């Protein structure tokens, strides 16, 4: 019986503390979507002191575990369990780039596609011209090159198709002669 009591009072290893901290942070993220309460080793102490007797040794083990885990912090100083330091740096760089160039996202689910058969030697040029044309640019959400032509995404398919047929495509008769 004395042996069991001694085992209960023993401080957890650094590795055990790391596992507990990881479990705490994962649970926090699953429940709230992000960590909103753990900023430093001291913020974990209430949990550890509920399992182990409070002592300077316990505090040092928790501090060592937090330091060893090298967890990145978000912009508010809370630990992040679901990203590495390099991922946070990449995200910050991309956020800065998007802010600088005013990047926005657009939902393409309402767009319709239109395919133009275009020879490879003029695809890039035609794509550039369509995107910068006053006649077409306001009707095109985006264009992408394919192996056989261009795919246009639009929310105004009929207007775009009519403009393309009237402006770009020369109508021919049944023998392939241009209609003049």
C-alpha positions, 0 to 999 in steps of 0.5 A: 500500500505504501508503494502505491501512495509513493507512485501517486505522488511522483511527478510525471515525466517530461514525456508524460507531461507533453502527452497530457498537454497535447491532449489538453490542446487537442481537446480545446481545439476540437471543442472551441475551434481554437485554443483560447486559454493556454498561453504558457506553462502556468496556464496548464498547472490547474490541470496538472495540480488536479492530478498530482500534488503541487510542487516546484518539481511538477512546475519545472516538469510542465515548463520543460515539457512546454519548452520541449514541445516548441509550440507556435503561438497565434497572433493573440499569444495562445499555443497552436497544436495543429500547426508547426512553426514553419506553417505559421510563418508560411501562413503569415507570409501568404496573409501578408501577400494577400493583404498587399494585393487585396486578394479575394475569393469567389465562389465558382459554384454559380458559374457556368463553363464555356469551352473555346477550341483554340490552337496552341500557338495563340491560346495564351494571347487570346486568353490575355486579350479576353481578360483585358477586353472591355467587351468580354472582361466583365462577363468572365470570372476566370479562364484556364488553358487546356490541351485543346483550347480555353475554358471560360467560367462565367455567370453570364453564359448566354451574354458571353456566348453571344458576344463571342459568336458576334465578335470573334467567330466568323460565321460560315455557310455549309461549305465553309465559306465566310458569310459576308 
